[in-house]
């Protein structure tokens, strides 16, 4: 199988909601340059936005620290890594959201994590010194496995 190529993208900006397009647009440009289908591009956009909003809201509760988003291709997968120096949070270890109660009785929180896990092929987290590193992996074409 031919391995798709695309230039990597990297954007660093202050953790503010108005910077969401600065992080997301280059990642979507890379995904579309790889001819990813539109549904996968939308999944990527939704997952990335959810992760970034959580970092802005929870990792930096008192200041707008920096968030760096890097995007590259690795063996038929688009890999997006989000780095910040905020409060540590490993979404891969968070409990699954309980979707059984009616929406009116459901506990608030956890649905974004649930969504990201379902939309991405793989989600990895590591803490390096004072940096959170969250990696999202999505096959460029449906059905590709790592």
C-alpha positions as CSV (number, residue, x, y, z in Angstrom):
1,X,0.0,0.0,0.0
2,X,1.3,3.5,-0.9
3,X,2.1,5.5,2.2
4,X,0.4,8.9,2.0
5,X,2.7,11.9,2.5
6,X,1.8,15.3,3.9
7,X,3.9,18.1,5.5
8,X,3.7,18.1,9.2
9,X,2.0,20.9,11.0
10,X,2.8,22.5,14.3
11,X,1.0,25.4,16.1
12,X,1.6,26.9,19.5
13,X,-0.8,29.4,21.0
14,X,-2.2,30.6,24.3
15,X,-5.0,28.5,25.9
16,X,-7.9,30.6,24.8
17,X,-11.1,29.6,23.1
18,X,-10.6,32.2,20.3
19,X,-7.4,30.2,19.3
20,X,-9.3,27.0,18.5
21,X,-9.2,27.7,14.7
22,X,-5.4,28.4,14.9
23,X,-4.9,24.8,16.1
24,X,-7.7,23.0,14.2
25,X,-7.3,24.5,10.7
26,X,-3.8,23.2,10.0
27,X,-4.7,19.7,11.2
28,X,-7.8,19.7,8.9
29,X,-5.6,21.0,6.0
30,X,-3.2,18.0,6.5
31,X,-6.1,15.5,6.8
32,X,-7.7,16.9,3.6
33,X,-4.4,16.9,1.7
34,X,-4.3,13.2,2.4
35,X,-7.7,12.7,0.9
36,X,-9.3,11.5,4.1
37,X,-13.0,11.1,3.7
38,X,-15.1,13.9,5.1
39,X,-16.6,11.9,7.9
40,X,-13.2,11.0,9.3
41,X,-12.2,14.7,9.0
42,X,-15.3,15.7,10.9
43,X,-14.5,13.1,13.6
44,X,-11.0,14.5,13.9
45,X,-12.2,18.0,14.2
46,X,-14.8,17.2,16.9
47,X,-12.3,15.1,18.9
48,X,-9.6,17.8,18.6
49,X,-11.9,20.6,19.6
50,X,-13.2,18.6,22.6
51,X,-9.6,17.9,23.8
52,X,-8.6,21.5,23.4
53,X,-11.6,23.0,25.1
54,X,-11.0,20.6,28.1
55,X,-7.4,21.8,28.3
56,X,-8.4,25.4,28.1
57,X,-11.1,24.9,30.8
58,X,-9.5,22.5,33.2
59,X,-5.7,22.3,32.7
60,X,-5.3,26.1,33.0
61,X,-8.0,27.2,35.4
62,X,-6.2,30.5,36.5
63,X,-4.1,31.4,33.5
64,X,-3.9,31.0,29.7
65,X,-0.8,28.8,29.4
66,X,0.4,27.5,26.1
67,X,-0.9,24.6,24.0
68,X,1.0,23.1,21.2
69,X,-0.6,20.9,18.5
70,X,1.6,18.8,16.2
71,X,0.3,16.8,13.3
72,X,2.1,14.2,11.2
73,X,1.6,11.0,9.2
74,X,2.9,7.7,10.6
75,X,2.3,4.5,8.6
76,X,-1.1,5.3,7.1
77,X,-2.3,7.1,10.3
78,X,-2.7,10.8,11.0
79,X,-1.2,11.5,14.4
80,X,-2.1,14.6,16.3
81,X,-0.2,15.3,19.5
82,X,-1.5,18.0,22.0
83,X,1.0,19.3,24.6
84,X,0.4,21.6,27.5
85,X,1.9,22.4,30.9
86,X,-1.3,22.5,32.8
87,X,-2.8,20.2,35.5
88,X,-2.1,16.6,34.7
89,X,-5.1,14.6,33.4
90,X,-4.9,11.2,31.7
91,X,-8.2,10.8,29.7
92,X,-7.2,7.2,28.9
93,X,-7.6,6.3,32.6
94,X,-10.8,8.2,33.2
95,X,-13.8,6.0,33.9
96,X,-16.2,5.3,31.0
97,X,-19.3,7.6,31.0
98,X,-22.4,6.0,32.3
99,X,-24.8,6.4,29.4
100,X,-27.6,4.2,30.9
101,X,-29.6,6.8,32.9
102,X,-32.0,9.2,31.0
103,X,-30.2,12.4,30.0
104,X,-32.0,14.3,32.8
105,X,-30.5,12.0,35.4
106,X,-27.1,11.5,33.9
107,X,-24.1,12.8,35.8
108,X,-22.4,15.8,34.3
109,X,-19.0,15.2,32.8
110,X,-17.2,12.5,31.0
111,X,-19.2,12.6,27.7
112,X,-16.4,14.4,25.9
113,X,-13.8,11.8,26.9
114,X,-16.3,9.1,25.8
115,X,-16.7,10.9,22.5
116,X,-13.0,11.3,21.8
117,X,-12.4,7.6,22.6
118,X,-15.1,6.5,20.2
119,X,-14.1,8.8,17.3
120,X,-10.4,8.1,17.3
121,X,-8.7,4.8,16.5
122,X,-6.3,5.3,19.4
123,X,-5.8,7.7,22.2
124,X,-2.5,7.8,24.2
125,X,-1.4,9.9,27.1
126,X,1.9,10.4,28.8
127,X,3.3,12.9,31.3
128,X,6.8,14.1,30.6
129,X,8.2,16.3,33.3
130,X,5.6,19.1,33.6
131,X,4.1,18.4,30.2
132,X,0.9,16.6,29.3
133,X,1.1,14.8,25.9
134,X,-2.1,13.5,24.4
135,X,-1.8,11.7,21.2
136,X,-4.8,11.1,18.9
137,X,-4.4,8.5,16.0
138,X,-6.8,8.1,13.2
139,X,-6.4,5.9,10.1
140,X,-6.2,7.9,7.0
141,X,-8.6,5.5,5.3
142,X,-11.5,3.6,7.0
143,X,-10.5,0.1,8.2
144,X,-6.8,0.8,8.5
145,X,-5.3,-0.7,11.7
146,X,-2.2,0.3,13.5
